[in-house]
């Protein structure tokens, strides 16, 4: 599972086929302790998330097929909300 926090939106006046009704959001990838990892990226939103949401993302082919039945040209997609992160007893 890839954790990320939605930190912004992207406005695109022209989009590729299959993305016309999809939102593009800026996300900050996070580690298991919810600390930023790397640089923010743009992801297509499959779940109606918004700024501030903690989300689960997929990349590569999984992102492209997240918008079934259409195959869309994206490298990252937001596919789920994260309600809680529990690391258990990690010693």
C-alpha positions in Angstrom: 0.0 0.0 0.0 1.2 3.5 -0.9 0.2 6.2 1.5 -0.2 9.8 0.5 -1.8 13.0 1.5 -3.8 15.1 -0.9 -2.2 18.6 -0.9 -3.7 20.4 -3.9 -5.6 20.3 -7.2 -4.6 20.6 -10.8 -6.6 22.5 -13.4 -6.3 21.1 -17.0 -8.4 22.6 -19.8 -7.6 19.7 -22.1 -7.3 16.1 -20.9 -6.6 12.7 -22.6 -9.5 10.5 -23.6 -10.9 8.8 -20.5 -9.9 11.6 -18.1 -12.5 14.1 -19.1 -14.6 13.7 -15.9 -11.7 12.8 -13.6 -10.0 15.2 -11.1 -6.3 15.5 -11.0 -4.9 16.1 -7.6 -1.4 16.8 -6.2 -0.4 14.2 -3.6 2.6 14.0 -1.2 3.8 10.4 -0.8 4.2 9.4 2.9 6.1 6.7 4.8 4.4 4.5 7.4 4.8 7.2 10.0 3.0 9.7 7.7 6.2 11.7 7.1 6.8 13.1 3.5 8.9 10.9 1.2 10.1 12.4 -2.0 8.5 15.1 -4.1 4.7 15.7 -4.6 3.2 14.1 -7.7 0.0 14.4 -9.7 -2.5 11.5 -9.4 -5.9 10.9 -11.0 -8.7 10.6 -8.4 -10.9 7.6 -8.6 -12.7 8.1 -5.2 -13.8 11.8 -4.9 -11.0 12.7 -2.4 -9.9 16.2 -1.6 -7.2 18.3 0.0 -6.2 17.0 3.4 -7.4 13.4 2.8 -5.1 10.5 3.7 -5.3 8.2 0.7 -4.1 4.9 -0.7 -2.5 5.1 -4.2 -1.4 2.8 -6.9 1.0 3.4 -9.7 2.0 2.1 -13.2 -0.4 -0.4 -14.8 -2.6 -0.6 -11.7 -3.2 3.1 -11.9 -4.1 2.9 -15.6 -6.7 0.2 -15.0 -8.2 1.8 -11.8 -10.8 3.5 -13.9 -12.5 0.4 -15.2 -13.9 -0.2 -17.8 -11.7 2.4 -19.5 -7.9 2.3 -19.6 -6.6 5.8 -19.0 -3.0 7.2 -19.5 -2.0 7.9 -15.9 1.0 6.9 -13.8 -0.6 7.3 -10.4 -4.2 7.0 -9.1 -5.9 7.5 -5.8 -8.0 4.4 -5.1 -8.9 4.5 -1.4 -9.3 6.5 1.8 -7.1 5.6 4.8 -9.0 5.9 8.0 -6.2 4.7 10.3 -2.6 3.5 10.2 -1.7 0.9 12.9 1.9 -0.2 13.0 1.3 -2.8 15.7 4.1 -3.8 18.1 7.2 -2.9 16.1 10.4 -3.4 18.1 
